[in-house]
């Protein structure tokens, strides 16, 4: 029997950022990775403090950005790589009214750190009303992040490449197969619906598609362009464009209508020819109040859930991993806004 402080179930942003907290604090753990591409692993990796439809920001945006940069610097100490790509988002304006609204919002205390007042005209793409740059925006090298961290944990005998089997879990004995654990953290995304201990948590699947395209005329700058969706360069002369949001069509197949939506969205501002080389989709675990769900099982006190990261998986996963660690190890209460208990209070 091998003793570990933690078992982590899942291999997305929640799992790997929580594993970073354990690594920092010299806790023993194993990660159960089924090996399927999670929604995290096919995500765009956009790091964005601004809601670009309304030009607003969100709860703890600056704190989350600062904590992410610190955490990625810490991760670099053991992987040898920093996965932050400092490529700003440039939002294409639809008309003069959007320009005026951007300028108005840029003078508010809330948006002053994020909205650049100097508009820029981009080459190659159609942007008749120029673009606004989001300060402090960036991208994560998603493939490098997951490839390197999973390899690091595998090399350190912390990665179990198999599906977690709930039937092997003995909660009363705190054992799973040959492991004796102190705590289990379930970071399963939408797979949580198959978890007998947390299947009732209020996460809603949101299906997102993106396409990878080859542009006949490349964009001369390494930036992220946003109109309806995000466009940015990848390796091998491909570009990422996406992603869609769909709470209705949640079957395990590509939706042709979503692909057409993406093609038409790209054509609105990229009016040269392009070829669609790949189509990907995944299911984001979203929550009605747009806040993650973290907490302890009401009966089994060493079972925890970390879920509901939604479209801000990088920022939410990184920042709130420390909240969960402090809750378990230091008895610091979780913020009510993210606590699993908030739903019980509403129902009471």
Steps between C-alpha positions, in 0.01 A plus 500: 500500500641837397415803715429834328366828626278549197341324207403737218243369254519679164767664287368842398581847632344439842700180549837631384482832679396323820791259448724808483381607845586152630840507330578841656403375843681166468188286530491149355239429234398309190294621206258265327495586128272308268698628203209653309535859383310708753327830425801665667746330268330619181420846634622820337713596798377860489589708806262793489385734779225661288158379387539616142134502408410763761843644589470405866729307732427235762551406864866495611631548146821681598567267791457198274734641234770578756472159664517321163825675404652413837388138473634457147836636618497242780411219259789608277734415788429129457403462131757745365239673285268797539172447316383862494483651151489878533287559192229760558137473395388752239123542487364603158241775537172460314429875480573841650262440789716213621807722479326763713383243754854357527643848563234576759560173683879542480476801732317312774693373802394143423617493137788749508763223543367301206372716212765678292374835366722494188325321217695301246438407137600145409634376170342216297169490693195722453485752786345818362454644849838382629559286809533547874778324688436325831783574741633204703335252264704202385480135399613177657702252297234237566667202334836571660342552841319167501769298323778619729312488830352156437847373404650661810246326724548172312878521544443555871266198530206731569294421189271197481390450140167335559136582556407548862270215611256614769439135597860473621456791738445419864405824668480345847858371476636791291639255247491466126653181364857499632486862617417630844414870479422793723286688245358457151440798270259435214590730208298321233325770298177366354600144595395597851148399395620136522644553848277339766615751763462826307269421207242752622723810488350769282727503196356545152676369187587772250625356172773692325642445152811649347665457164866503400551667168773577252477860379596583143648828628645480854445770762834686534486533882480246780186640658154370586226651286146504636175572326237232550771249597875491553762458226868442576799311357601148595792286384540368145341808337160422649267742678251434779151646450226456759323418707126464488260471795208255489294365790252317276695275261696299755540170311848353446529600134613798297215745432505614140309815596776596747766450232303719259463763771877504540570517127255788458641680803851479362388619156357816656849639556737266316394531138776294341471126446569250778487124546352328803754236603360381834175521698497454878232520768469456874254554784568784743354450849312825560300628796191720497660771715829481301707407805694176556383233744742393774430319821485198727252216481234546772543146639844384386735761640808410296328514159513834318383643169666763279284568197296752300794697360305590183665704227758649740659170589856631517431794730240321712699178522820675600366753750250281681738204528661689788158571655428128505844414635465756780152371581625143541841557657457826691128501587449829314140529389428499129353825366122459503490594130677175400399265780298187430293595805355806327249280318380339821439846649291600198294186531447540875 
